[in-house]
Amino acid sequence: MIKEYVPRDKEMLFKAKVRWDGLNDSMVDRKFEPLVKRLMMKYLGELEDDDLIMFVLEHLKDHKGPLKLVESLEQVLEEEAQEFSLSIWRQVIFESMAYGEGLLTERMMMD
């Protein structure tokens, strides 16, 4: 199972190669919007901050890296920005690895 191969360690995770061709815009919207909403509830106690949701989705669609995501989210999430970003990035790497193996992930999520 691919999930077992997705790094948990921040450095390994952030260095992992992303196959962006496997993360098209519609997939980012379909899979990452619910994830971002769930993480917002966990870290902010708020269900919907449309600006934050759109920011994260656009970050992924623009193929920006994880450190930039952490940096940008620190203004809102402070010390939780790193944990939030790790959760997002684990899903990015999972999707990327699955794409590389030719697997459809459908509703599969990392966490």
Backbone as CSV, one residue per row, in Angstrom:
resi,resn,N_x,N_y,N_z,CA_x,CA_y,CA_z,C_x,C_y,C_z
1,MET,0.854,-1.197,0.000,0.000,0.000,0.000,0.888,1.244,0.000
2,ILE,0.586,2.153,-0.889,1.393,3.364,-1.064,1.448,4.213,0.202
3,LYS,0.366,4.239,0.955,0.323,5.068,2.165,1.522,4.810,3.070
4,GLU,1.962,3.570,3.132,3.079,3.201,4.006,4.393,3.829,3.556
5,TYR,4.477,4.210,2.298,5.717,4.761,1.756,5.766,6.287,1.774
6,VAL,4.681,6.912,2.158,4.666,8.376,2.235,5.415,8.778,3.502
7,PRO,6.468,9.587,3.349,7.273,9.966,4.521,6.451,10.693,5.583
8,ARG,6.799,10.443,6.833,6.195,11.169,7.953,7.134,12.278,8.424
9,ASP,8.406,12.047,8.239,9.429,13.006,8.625,9.330,14.254,7.741
10,LYS,9.327,15.419,8.370,9.144,16.677,7.641,10.179,16.858,6.534
11,GLU,11.444,16.635,6.853,12.483,16.862,5.844,12.331,15.933,4.654
12,MET,12.083,14.660,4.922,11.901,13.684,3.838,10.652,14.024,3.019
13,LEU,9.599,14.390,3.722,8.337,14.712,3.059,8.497,15.927,2.148
14,PHE,9.114,16.973,2.682,9.253,18.209,1.923,10.248,18.079,0.765
15,LYS,11.142,17.086,0.835,12.103,16.859,-0.252,11.557,15.908,-1.318
16,ALA,10.481,15.214,-1.005,9.925,14.228,-1.937,9.509,14.906,-3.244
17,LYS,9.769,14.219,-4.329,9.442,14.762,-5.653,7.932,14.684,-5.892
18,VAL,7.379,15.786,-6.361,5.945,15.839,-6.662,5.754,15.694,-8.169
19,ARG,4.901,14.774,-8.544,4.521,14.629,-9.959,3.272,15.482,-10.159
20,TRP,3.502,16.747,-10.465,2.397,17.698,-10.568,1.416,17.322,-11.665
21,ASP,1.878,16.572,-12.669,0.958,16.168,-13.729,-0.137,15.250,-13.186
22,GLY,0.095,14.680,-12.013,-0.907,13.824,-11.380,-1.886,14.578,-10.504
23,LEU,-1.650,15.872,-10.310,-2.532,16.686,-9.474,-3.122,17.814,-10.320
24,ASN,-4.111,17.486,-11.124,-4.722,18.529,-11.946,-5.678,19.374,-11.093
25,ASP,-6.121,20.482,-11.664,-6.946,21.432,-10.911,-8.228,20.813,-10.363
26,SER,-8.898,19.993,-11.158,-10.161,19.426,-10.671,-9.913,18.451,-9.521
27,MET,-8.798,17.726,-9.576,-8.471,16.825,-8.478,-8.119,17.615,-7.216
28,VAL,-7.399,18.705,-7.379,-7.068,19.551,-6.229,-8.363,20.046,-5.585
29,ASP,-9.298,20.526,-6.394,-10.580,20.995,-5.850,-11.337,19.864,-5.153
30,ARG,-11.423,18.733,-5.800,-12.223,17.608,-5.301,-11.650,16.986,-4.027
31,LYS,-10.339,16.825,-3.969,-9.746,16.108,-2.839,-9.196,17.015,-1.750
32,PHE,-8.669,18.165,-2.132,-7.995,18.993,-1.138,-8.921,19.985,-0.446
33,GLU,-10.002,20.395,-1.104,-10.926,21.318,-0.432,-11.507,20.691,0.836
34,PRO,-12.021,19.451,0.788,-12.524,18.842,2.030,-11.421,18.658,3.079
35,LEU,-10.210,18.347,2.625,-9.093,18.179,3.558,-8.765,19.500,4.246
36,VAL,-8.691,20.574,3.476,-8.391,21.891,4.050,-9.479,22.286,5.046
37,LYS,-10.737,22.043,4.704,-11.841,22.366,5.624,-11.722,21.579,6.927
38,ARG,-11.406,20.299,6.807,-11.260,19.459,8.004,-10.098,19.951,8.877
39,LEU,-8.996,20.315,8.247,-7.840,20.809,8.992,-8.132,22.161,9.636
40,MET,-8.930,22.985,8.967,-9.302,24.276,9.557,-10.112,24.075,10.829
41,MET,-11.013,23.109,10.812,-11.787,22.802,12.024,-10.853,22.352,13.138
42,LYS,-9.896,21.524,12.773,-8.963,20.977,13.755,-8.079,22.068,14.360
43,TYR,-7.532,22.932,13.520,-6.552,23.906,13.997,-7.121,25.275,14.335
44,LEU,-8.222,25.648,13.710,-8.781,26.977,13.957,-10.126,26.940,14.669
45,GLY,-10.782,25.777,14.628,-12.108,25.686,15.217,-13.162,26.358,14.345
46,GLU,-12.765,26.765,13.134,-13.701,27.391,12.198,-13.860,26.469,11.013
47,LEU,-15.079,26.310,10.583,-15.302,25.414,9.454,-14.906,26.050,8.136
48,GLU,-15.286,27.289,7.934,-15.018,27.834,6.614,-14.433,29.230,6.651
49,ASP,-13.266,29.328,6.106,-12.636,30.605,5.831,-12.308,30.515,4.348
50,ASP,-13.228,30.997,3.523,-13.096,30.824,2.075,-11.773,31.348,1.530
51,ASP,-11.288,32.448,2.103,-10.016,32.998,1.629,-8.872,32.020,1.876
52,LEU,-8.862,31.420,3.051,-7.807,30.463,3.383,-7.913,29.207,2.518
53,ILE,-9.129,28.736,2.322,-9.340,27.558,1.473,-8.823,27.841,0.066
54,MET,-9.228,28.956,-0.499,-8.815,29.307,-1.862,-7.303,29.505,-1.942
55,PHE,-6.740,30.091,-0.902,-5.293,30.307,-0.889,-4.541,28.980,-0.994
56,VAL,-4.929,28.006,-0.179,-4.249,26.703,-0.186,-4.452,25.998,-1.525
57,LEU,-5.677,26.017,-2.040,-5.949,25.355,-3.319,-5.155,26.003,-4.458
58,GLU,-5.100,27.325,-4.476,-4.335,28.025,-5.517,-2.840,27.749,-5.373
59,HIS,-2.375,27.649,-4.143,-0.968,27.323,-3.884,-0.613,25.999,-4.562
60,LEU,-1.487,25.017,-4.395,-1.253,23.701,-4.998,-1.379,23.755,-6.518
61,LYS,-2.369,24.464,-6.999,-2.569,24.561,-8.454,-1.402,25.277,-9.137
62,ASP,-0.748,26.164,-8.391,0.405,26.893,-8.931,1.713,26.121,-8.748
63,HIS,1.607,24.912,-8.191,2.760,24.020,-7.998,3.834,24.634,-7.110
64,LYS,3.414,25.343,-6.094,4.362,25.935,-5.149,4.737,24.902,-4.095
65,GLY,5.901,25.070,-3.521,6.440,24.100,-2.579,5.894,24.207,-1.163
66,PRO,6.230,23.210,-0.336,5.706,23.135,1.024,6.236,24.214,1.963
67,LEU,7.487,24.618,1.791,8.036,25.636,2.694,7.333,26.973,2.500
68,LYS,7.011,27.289,1.256,6.255,28.518,0.967,4.872,28.454,1.607
69,LEU,4.276,27.266,1.615,2.959,27.096,2.222,3.038,27.355,3.723
70,VAL,4.029,26.762,4.374,4.218,26.971,5.818,4.395,28.454,6.097
71,GLU,5.307,29.074,5.353,5.613,30.494,5.522,4.354,31.357,5.411
72,SER,3.579,31.104,4.386,2.374,31.897,4.144,1.306,31.666,5.204
73,LEU,1.184,30.437,5.674,0.137,30.117,6.649,0.488,30.545,8.072
74,GLU,1.761,30.813,8.335,2.172,31.209,9.688,1.457,32.467,10.160
75,GLN,1.111,33.343,9.237,0.413,34.576,9.608,-0.941,34.278,10.242
76,VAL,-1.584,33.214,9.775,-2.921,32.868,10.266,-2.865,31.787,11.344
77,LEU,-2.074,30.768,11.088,-2.068,29.590,11.962,-0.956,29.592,13.006
78,GLU,-0.037,30.533,12.889,1.098,30.635,13.798,1.836,29.308,13.908
79,GLU,1.984,28.774,15.143,2.783,27.552,15.320,2.143,26.310,14.694
80,GLU,0.860,26.369,14.404,0.193,25.215,13.789,0.383,25.148,12.274
81,ALA,0.973,26.176,11.692,1.151,26.219,10.232,1.938,25.014,9.720
82,GLN,2.937,24.601,10.482,3.753,23.477,10.033,2.958,22.173,10.033
83,GLU,2.228,21.900,11.109,1.412,20.673,11.176,0.350,20.664,10.076
84,PHE,-0.291,21.791,9.895,-1.309,21.944,8.853,-0.696,21.619,7.489
85,SER,0.447,22.220,7.216,1.125,22.019,5.933,1.603,20.583,5.756
86,LEU,2.059,19.963,6.840,2.483,18.556,6.764,1.320,17.671,6.330
87,SER,0.150,17.906,6.883,-1.025,17.108,6.516,-1.375,17.291,5.041
88,ILE,-1.326,18.524,4.580,-1.603,18.805,3.170,-0.554,18.115,2.299
89,TRP,0.703,18.269,2.690,1.784,17.754,1.853,1.832,16.226,1.832
90,ARG,1.432,15.587,2.906,1.365,14.115,2.888,0.354,13.659,1.836
91,GLN,-0.747,14.375,1.720,-1.741,14.027,0.699,-1.189,14.312,-0.702
92,VAL,-0.461,15.419,-0.857,0.148,15.748,-2.151,1.083,14.619,-2.587
93,ILE,1.946,14.190,-1.677,2.915,13.144,-2.011,2.208,11.815,-2.255
94,PHE,1.189,11.520,-1.471,0.406,10.299,-1.684,-0.191,10.290,-3.093
95,GLU,-0.828,11.384,-3.472,-1.444,11.478,-4.802,-0.379,11.361,-5.895
96,SER,0.744,11.995,-5.672,1.838,11.968,-6.631,2.381,10.547,-6.816
97,MET,2.593,9.847,-5.708,3.100,8.471,-5.769,2.080,7.544,-6.431
98,ALA,0.823,7.716,-6.090,-0.233,6.880,-6.675,-0.289,7.100,-8.186
99,TYR,-0.183,8.345,-8.600,-0.190,8.668,-10.025,0.985,7.984,-10.728
100,GLY,2.156,8.034,-10.084,3.347,7.403,-10.642,3.189,5.901,-10.819
101,GLU,2.357,5.294,-9.977,2.106,3.850,-10.045,0.882,3.521,-10.903
102,GLY,0.225,4.554,-11.406,-0.957,4.340,-12.235,-2.189,3.934,-11.445
103,LEU,-2.226,4.297,-10.162,-3.359,3.939,-9.304,-4.347,5.089,-9.186
104,LEU,-5.618,4.771,-9.181,-6.656,5.771,-8.940,-6.926,5.798,-7.446
105,THR,-6.885,6.974,-6.853,-7.067,7.075,-5.403,-8.507,7.356,-5.005
106,GLU,-9.318,7.805,-5.969,-10.736,8.076,-5.704,-10.944,8.806,-4.380
107,ARG,-11.464,8.097,-3.363,-11.767,8.730,-2.070,-10.683,8.496,-1.019
108,MET,-9.595,7.855,-1.396,-8.537,7.557,-0.420,-7.866,8.826,0.072
109,MET,-7.737,8.910,1.378,-7.064,10.044,1.991,-5.964,9.506,2.900
110,MET,-4.963,10.329,3.145,-3.850,9.913,3.995,-4.273,9.799,5.452
111,ASP,-4.965,10.807,5.933,-5.310,10.821,7.368,-6.799,10.793,7.567
